Amino acid sequence: MTTQGAGGYYLVTATAFFAASATAQRRLYFQKNGVTAVCGLAVAPSSAAAANGISNTCLITLAASDYIEVLVFQDSGGNLNVGTNGGVGIGGASYAAMTKLW
């Protein structure tokens, strides 16, 4: 996500739904300019039978040329798809958004 040439304070938010698995942790981070992790969150999964979601929202100061990446990780020991939650939540899909506040 980019600033479209306007620096300032941005509210960034993202949600990721991981496939069902009750092991390990899920992590969601915002990274600035491909280098600096500026905000992150880690949670334990809540269910082995349903998709596990993680959401994070942060206020981040960005210069006109900055950009934000959303990184998600899991350490269950196997592959877990990231995608939808069967229609639950906001459209039931993983998403990211950024809004300039001032």
Phi and psi in degrees as GROMACS dihedral restraints (atoms count N, CA, C in turn):
[ dihedral_restraints ]
;  ai    aj    ak    al  type     phi  dphi    fc
    3     4     5     6     1  -116.3    20    10
    4     5     6     7     1   164.8    20    10
    6     7     8     9     1   -83.4    20    10
    7     8     9    10     1    -6.2    20    10
    9    10    11    12     1    57.0    20    10
   10    11    12    13     1    32.7    20    10
   12    13    14    15     1    83.3    20    10
   13    14    15    16     1    11.1    20    10
   15    16    17    18     1  -125.7    20    10
   16    17    18    19     1   111.3    20    10
   18    19    20    21     1   -73.9    20    10
   19    20    21    22     1   165.1    20    10
   21    22    23    24     1   148.6    20    10
   22    23    24    25     1  -159.1    20    10
   24    25    26    27     1   -97.0    20    10
   25    26    27    28     1   128.4    20    10
   27    28    29    30     1  -122.5    20    10
   28    29    30    31     1   139.4    20    10
   30    31    32    33     1   -97.1    20    10
   31    32    33    34     1   116.9    20    10
   33    34    35    36     1  -113.3    20    10
   34    35    36    37     1   141.0    20    10
   36    37    38    39     1  -143.3    20    10
   37    38    39    40     1   148.9    20    10
   39    40    41    42     1  -153.8    20    10
   40    41    42    43     1   149.9    20    10
   42    43    44    45     1  -135.0    20    10
   43    44    45    46     1   137.6    20    10
   45    46    47    48     1  -131.2    20    10
   46    47    48    49     1   134.7    20    10
   48    49    50    51     1  -106.8    20    10
   49    50    51    52     1   120.7    20    10
   51    52    53    54     1   -95.5    20    10
   52    53    54    55     1   148.8    20    10
   54    55    56    57     1   -58.0    20    10
   55    56    57    58     1   155.6    20    10
   57    58    59    60     1   -58.3    20    10
   58    59    60    61     1   132.1    20    10
   60    61    62    63     1  -175.1    20    10
   61    62    63    64     1   132.8    20    10
   63    64    65    66     1   -96.0    20    10
   64    65    66    67     1     7.3    20    10
   66    67    68    69     1  -103.9    20    10
   67    68    69    70     1   152.9    20    10
   69    70    71    72     1    67.0    20    10
   70    71    72    73     1  -157.2    20    10
   72    73    74    75     1  -122.4    20    10
   73    74    75    76     1   160.8    20    10
   75    76    77    78     1  -118.4    20    10
   76    77    78    79     1   140.0    20    10
   78    79    80    81     1  -132.1    20    10
   79    80    81    82     1   144.6    20    10
   81    82    83    84     1  -136.3    20    10
   82    83    84    85     1   123.7    20    10
   84    85    86    87     1  -126.6    20    10
   85    86    87    88     1   152.3    20    10
   87    88    89    90     1  -105.4    20    10
   88    89    90    91     1   130.8    20    10
   90    91    92    93     1  -120.4    20    10
   91    92    93    94     1   132.5    20    10
   93    94    95    96     1   -97.7    20    10
   94    95    96    97     1   125.8    20    10
   96    97    98    99     1    57.5    20    10
   97    98    99   100     1    29.2    20    10
   99   100   101   102     1    72.8    20    10
  100   101   102   103     1     9.4    20    10
  102   103   104   105     1  -130.2    20    10
  103   104   105   106     1   -52.9    20    10
  105   106   107   108     1  -101.0    20    10
  106   107   108   109     1   121.2    20    10
  108   109   110   111     1   -74.9    20    10
  109   110   111   112     1   118.3    20    10
  111   112   113   114     1  -103.6    20    10
  112   113   114   115     1   -15.9    20    10
  114   115   116   117     1  -167.0    20    10
  115   116   117   118     1   134.5    20    10
  117   118   119   120     1  -149.4    20    10
  118   119   120   121     1   165.7    20    10
  120   121   122   123     1  -150.6    20    10
  121   122   123   124     1   139.4    20    10
  123   124   125   126     1  -128.8    20    10
  124   125   126   127     1   137.9    20    10
  126   127   128   129     1  -138.5    20    10
  127   128   129   130     1   155.1    20    10
  129   130   131   132     1   -86.6    20    10
  130   131   132   133     1   145.0    20    10
  132   133   134   135     1   -65.8    20    10
  133   134   135   136     1   149.9    20    10
  135   136   137   138     1  -101.6    20    10
  136   137   138   139     1   -14.0    20    10
  138   139   140   141     1  -153.8    20    10
  139   140   141   142     1   141.9    20    10
  141   142   143   144     1   -90.7    20    10
  142   143   144   145     1    -9.2    20    10
  144   145   146   147     1  -104.0    20    10
  145   146   147   148     1   -11.6    20    10
  147   148   149   150     1  -137.9    20    10
  148   149   150   151     1   160.7    20    10
  150   151   152   153     1   -58.4    20    10
  151   152   153   154     1   143.6    20    10
  153   154   155   156     1  -109.0    20    10
  154   155   156   157     1   123.3    20    10
  156   157   158   159     1  -101.7    20    10
  157   158   159   160     1   151.8    20    10
  159   160   161   162     1  -137.2    20    10
  160   161   162   163     1   134.4    20    10
  162   163   164   165     1  -128.8    20    10
  163   164   165   166     1   147.4    20    10
  165   166   167   168     1  -146.6    20    10
  166   167   168   169     1   140.6    20    10
  168   169   170   171     1  -136.5    20    10
  169   170   171   172     1   132.8    20    10
  171   172   173   174     1  -141.3    20    10
  172   173   174   175     1   151.7    20    10
  174   175   176   177     1   -97.1    20    10
  175   176   177   178     1   120.9    20    10
  177   178   179   180     1  -130.1    20    10
  178   179   180   181     1   135.4    20    10
  180   181   182   183     1   -86.4    20    10
  181   182   183   184     1   127.1    20    10
  183   184   185   186     1  -129.0    20    10
  184   185   186   187     1   143.4    20    10
  186   187   188   189     1   -84.5    20    10
  187   188   189   190     1   168.9    20    10
  189   190   191   192     1   -58.6    20    10
  190   191   192   193     1   -29.9    20    10
  192   193   194   195     1   -98.3    20    10
  193   194   195   196     1     2.6    20    10
  195   196   197   198     1   -76.3    20    10
  196   197   198   199     1   158.2    20    10
  198   199   200   201     1  -142.2    20    10
  199   200   201   202     1   158.3    20    10
  201   202   203   204     1  -119.9    20    10
  202   203   204   205     1   136.3    20    10
  204   205   206   207     1  -113.8    20    10
  205   206   207   208     1   147.8    20    10
  207   208   209   210     1  -104.5    20    10
  208   209   210   211     1   123.5    20    10
  210   211   212   213     1  -116.2    20    10
  211   212   213   214     1   132.8    20    10
  213   214   215   216     1  -123.9    20    10
  214   215   216   217     1   142.6    20    10
  216   217   218   219     1  -137.8    20    10
  217   218   219   220     1   158.0    20    10
  219   220   221   222     1  -149.2    20    10
  220   221   222   223     1   151.2    20    10
  222   223   224   225     1  -128.3    20    10
  223   224   225   226     1    48.7    20    10
  225   226   227   228     1   -79.0    20    10
  226   227   228   229     1   -12.4    20    10
  228   229   230   231     1    95.5    20    10
  229   230   231   232     1    -4.9    20    10
  231   232   233   234     1  -142.0    20    10
  232   233   234   235     1   177.2    20    10
  234   235   236   237     1   -76.7    20    10
  235   236   237   238     1   136.8    20    10
  237   238   239   240     1  -130.4    20    10
  238   239   240   241     1   123.7    20    10
  240   241   242   243     1   -67.5    20    10
  241   242   243   244     1   148.3    20    10
  243   244   245   246     1  -112.5    20    10
  244   245   246   247     1   130.1    20    10
  246   247   248   249     1  -176.0    20    10
  247   248   249   250     1  -113.6    20    10
  249   250   251   252     1  -106.4    20    10
  250   251   252   253     1   168.3    20    10
  252   253   254   255     1  -120.0    20    10
  253   254   255   256     1    38.5    20    10
  255   256   257   258     1    61.7    20    10
  256   257   258   259     1    30.8    20    10
  258   259   260   261     1    87.5    20    10
  259   260   261   262     1     3.5    20    10
  261   262   263   264     1   -87.4    20    10
  262   263   264   265     1   141.9    20    10
  264   265   266   267     1    87.9    20    10
  265   266   267   268     1  -159.6    20    10
  267   268   269   270     1   -72.0    20    10
  268   269   270   271     1    92.2    20    10
  270   271   272   273     1    69.8    20    10
  271   272   273   274     1    -3.3    20    10
  273   274   275   276     1    67.5    20    10
  274   275   276   277     1    18.5    20    10
  276   277   278   279     1  -121.3    20    10
  277   278   279   280     1   155.2    20    10
  279   280   281   282     1   -68.7    20    10
  280   281   282   283     1   144.1    20    10
  282   283   284   285     1  -157.5    20    10
  283   284   285   286     1   166.2    20    10
  285   286   287   288     1  -143.9    20    10
  286   287   288   289     1   147.9    20    10
  288   289   290   291     1  -150.8    20    10
  289   290   291   292     1   155.3    20    10
  291   292   293   294     1  -142.7    20    10
  292   293   294   295     1   132.6    20    10
  294   295   296   297     1  -129.4    20    10
  295   296   297   298     1   130.6    20    10
  297   298   299   300     1   -78.5    20    10
  298   299   300   301     1   125.7    20    10
  300   301   302   303     1   -92.9    20    10
  301   302   303   304     1   -47.6    20    10
